[in-house]
Amino acid sequence: IRFAPHIPDVRHCLYFEAMDREVPEGTVLKVGRFTDRVSQQPNRIAFKSKVVSRSHAEIWSENGHFYIRDTKSSSGTFLNHIRLSVASAESLPKRLHDGDILQLGVDYQGGIQDIYKCVKIRLEINRAWQRQAENPYRMRVMKNLQNMFNSFNTGAEERHECCICLYAMGPFQALFVAPCSHCFHFKCIKPIIFTNTGFSCPLCRTFADLEAPVE
């Protein structure tokens, strides 16, 4: 499971580095506020926000599915904009799905300072194959790009369109290839990638840190 920042508005959203966790059955992820004592524990998901309780929620896997439970947080846990329980009350387990939006707490004092912003998360479940360098889709996309750049005979070639402007992508155009292998005109995607180093693909919503090391 991957915890990626959900950033509908960069001015009012807390940015954090995406976190990946393997969660075998019997392992419980503790979600809560960041402290020096728990920051390095592998079963902890911690955020630097005061609206997140120290022990805010728990996530675990069971029979191939992920579940979440609010553990008596004061400011609430929201799954797809629905609060799981009232303040300081434990919730019933709720099943998680790929692409769900999870929110921890609510903004305090308008959420002007990062430390008072709620945490909005987009969950990516069982998507590890997308980040494998040798996955067939990634290799096919790169081959298509190479063929598109190296060939001038477009009469019989498949038409490649940018999903933003719906115009064809071709040789001598500035293109942006996202880590998920989706491709766009650089001019079209520029407002998104220049807003924040956290990039969420307009097509598949996969999150990527554009400043991550290249090794």
C-alpha positions as CSV (number, residue, x, y, z in Angstrom):
1,I,0.0,0.0,0.0
2,R,1.2,3.5,-0.9
3,F,0.3,6.7,0.9
4,A,0.6,9.6,-1.6
5,P,-0.4,13.2,-1.0
6,H,-3.7,14.3,-2.4
7,I,-3.3,17.9,-3.6
8,P,-6.5,19.4,-5.0
9,D,-5.3,22.8,-4.0
10,V,-1.6,23.4,-3.3
11,R,-2.3,26.5,-1.2
12,H,-4.3,24.6,1.4
13,C,-2.8,21.0,1.3
14,L,-0.1,19.5,3.4
15,Y,2.7,18.1,1.2
16,F,4.6,15.0,2.4
17,E,6.8,12.4,0.8
18,A,4.9,9.3,-0.5
19,M,5.3,6.3,1.8
20,D,5.3,2.6,0.7
21,R,4.6,-0.2,3.1
22,E,4.3,-4.0,2.8
23,V,1.5,-5.1,5.1
24,P,1.4,-8.9,5.6
25,E,-1.5,-10.3,7.6
26,G,-0.9,-9.9,11.3
27,T,0.8,-6.5,10.8
28,V,-1.0,-3.4,11.9
29,L,0.1,0.1,10.7
30,K,-0.3,2.8,13.3
31,V,-1.2,6.1,11.8
32,G,-0.6,9.2,13.9
33,R,1.3,12.4,14.6
34,F,5.1,12.6,14.0
35,T,7.3,12.4,17.0
36,D,11.1,11.7,17.3
37,R,10.4,8.4,19.2
38,V,8.2,6.8,16.5
39,S,9.5,8.3,13.3
40,Q,11.8,5.4,12.4
41,Q,9.4,2.5,13.3
42,P,8.5,0.6,10.1
43,N,4.9,0.0,11.3
44,R,4.3,3.7,11.9
45,I,2.8,6.2,9.4
46,A,3.5,9.6,10.9
47,F,2.6,13.2,9.7
48,K,3.8,16.5,11.0
49,S,0.5,18.1,11.7
50,K,-1.0,19.0,15.1
51,V,-4.6,18.2,13.9
52,V,-3.5,14.5,13.7
53,S,-3.8,12.6,17.0
54,R,-0.8,10.7,18.3
55,S,-2.7,7.5,17.8
56,H,-5.1,8.5,15.1
57,A,-6.0,5.3,13.1
58,E,-4.9,1.7,12.3
59,I,-4.6,0.0,8.9
60,W,-4.2,-3.7,8.4
61,S,-4.7,-6.4,5.8
62,E,-7.1,-9.4,6.0
63,N,-7.9,-12.0,3.3
64,G,-6.2,-9.9,0.7
65,H,-8.0,-6.6,1.5
66,F,-7.0,-3.5,3.5
67,Y,-9.0,-2.1,6.3
68,I,-8.9,1.1,8.4
69,R,-10.2,1.9,11.8
70,D,-10.3,5.3,13.6
71,T,-8.7,4.8,17.1
72,K,-10.6,7.5,19.0
73,S,-9.0,10.5,17.3
74,S,-10.2,13.9,18.3
75,S,-10.4,15.5,14.9
76,G,-11.7,12.6,12.9
77,T,-10.8,10.3,10.0
78,F,-12.6,10.7,6.7
79,L,-12.8,8.1,4.0
80,N,-13.9,9.6,0.7
81,H,-15.3,12.6,2.6
82,I,-17.3,10.5,5.1
83,R,-16.3,10.6,8.7
84,L,-15.8,7.2,10.3
85,S,-16.7,8.0,13.8
86,V,-17.5,10.9,16.2
87,A,-14.7,12.5,18.2
88,S,-12.9,10.3,20.7
89,A,-14.8,7.2,19.6
90,E,-13.4,4.1,17.9
91,S,-15.0,3.3,14.5
92,L,-15.9,0.1,12.9
93,P,-13.5,-1.3,10.3
94,K,-13.9,0.1,6.8
95,R,-12.5,-1.6,3.7
96,L,-10.0,0.4,1.6
97,H,-9.8,0.4,-2.2
98,D,-7.2,1.6,-4.7
99,G,-7.7,5.3,-5.3
100,D,-9.6,6.1,-2.1
101,I,-9.1,9.5,-0.5
102,L,-8.2,9.5,3.2
103,Q,-8.3,12.6,5.3
104,L,-6.9,12.9,8.8
105,G,-8.3,15.7,10.9
106,V,-9.7,19.1,9.7
107,D,-7.9,22.4,9.2
108,Y,-7.3,24.5,12.3
109,Q,-7.1,28.3,12.2
110,G,-7.8,28.2,8.4
111,G,-5.0,25.8,7.7
112,I,-2.7,28.7,6.9
113,Q,0.4,27.1,8.5
114,D,1.4,23.6,7.5
115,I,1.4,22.4,11.1
116,Y,-2.4,23.2,11.3
117,K,-3.4,21.6,8.0
118,C,-5.3,18.4,7.7
119,V,-3.6,15.5,5.9
120,K,-5.2,14.4,2.6
121,I,-4.0,11.0,1.2
122,R,-4.6,9.1,-2.0
123,L,-4.2,5.4,-1.5
124,E,-2.5,3.3,-4.1
125,I,-3.1,-0.4,-3.4
126,N,-1.2,-3.2,-5.1
127,R,0.3,-0.9,-7.8
128,A,3.9,-2.0,-7.3
129,W,4.0,-3.4,-10.9
130,Q,3.7,0.1,-12.2
131,R,7.0,1.1,-10.7
132,Q,8.9,-2.0,-12.0
133,A,11.4,-0.9,-14.6
134,E,10.8,-4.0,-16.8
135,N,7.0,-4.1,-16.8
136,P,5.6,-4.7,-20.3
137,Y,3.5,-1.6,-20.4
138,R,6.4,0.7,-19.6
139,M,8.6,-1.0,-22.2
140,R,5.9,-0.8,-24.8
141,V,5.4,3.0,-24.2
142,M,9.1,3.7,-24.5
143,K,9.2,1.7,-27.7
144,N,6.3,3.6,-29.1
145,L,8.0,6.9,-28.3
146,Q,11.2,5.8,-29.9
147,N,9.3,4.7,-33.0
148,M,7.4,8.0,-33.1
149,F,10.6,10.0,-32.9
150,N,12.6,7.9,-35.4
151,S,10.0,7.6,-38.1
152,F,8.7,10.3,-40.5
153,N,6.2,8.0,-42.2
154,T,3.1,8.8,-40.3
155,G,0.6,7.6,-42.9
156,A,0.1,4.1,-41.4
157,E,1.1,4.8,-37.8
158,E,-1.3,4.9,-34.9
159,R,-2.3,8.4,-33.8
160,H,-0.9,9.4,-30.4
161,E,-2.9,12.2,-28.7
162,C,-2.3,14.3,-25.6
163,C,-5.2,13.7,-23.2
164,I,-5.1,17.4,-22.2
165,C,-5.4,19.2,-25.5
166,L,-6.4,16.2,-27.7
167,Y,-3.9,17.1,-30.4
168,A,-1.5,14.6,-31.7
169,M,2.0,14.1,-30.2
170,G,4.8,13.8,-32.7
171,P,8.5,14.4,-33.5
172,F,10.1,17.7,-32.6
173,Q,7.5,18.5,-29.9
174,A,8.4,19.0,-26.3
175,L,6.9,16.0,-24.5
176,F,6.8,15.0,-20.8
177,V,6.8,11.3,-19.9
178,A,5.5,10.7,-16.4
179,P,7.0,8.0,-14.2
180,C,3.8,6.0,-14.8
181,S,4.7,6.1,-18.5
182,H,1.8,8.4,-19.6
183,C,2.9,11.1,-22.1
184,F,1.7,14.7,-22.5
185,H,2.7,17.8,-24.4
186,F,5.1,19.7,-22.1
187,K,3.2,22.9,-22.7
188,C,-0.1,21.2,-21.6
189,I,1.3,19.6,-18.4
190,K,3.5,22.5,-17.4
191,P,1.0,24.2,-15.1
192,I,0.7,20.9,-13.1
193,I,4.4,20.0,-12.8
194,F,5.5,23.5,-12.0
195,T,3.0,23.8,-9.2
196,N,4.6,21.2,-6.9
197,T,7.3,18.5,-7.0
198,G,4.5,16.1,-6.1
199,F,3.0,15.0,-9.4
200,S,-0.4,13.3,-9.8
201,C,-1.0,11.9,-13.3
202,P,-4.2,13.3,-14.8
203,L,-4.9,9.9,-16.4
204,C,-4.2,7.3,-13.7
205,R,-3.7,9.5,-10.6
206,T,-0.5,7.7,-9.8
207,F,1.6,9.9,-7.5
208,A,5.3,10.6,-8.2
209,D,8.0,12.8,-6.6
210,L,9.6,14.6,-9.5
211,E,12.7,15.4,-7.4
212,A,13.3,11.8,-6.3
213,P,16.9,10.5,-6.9
214,V,17.4,9.0,-10.3
215,E,19.4,5.9,-9.1
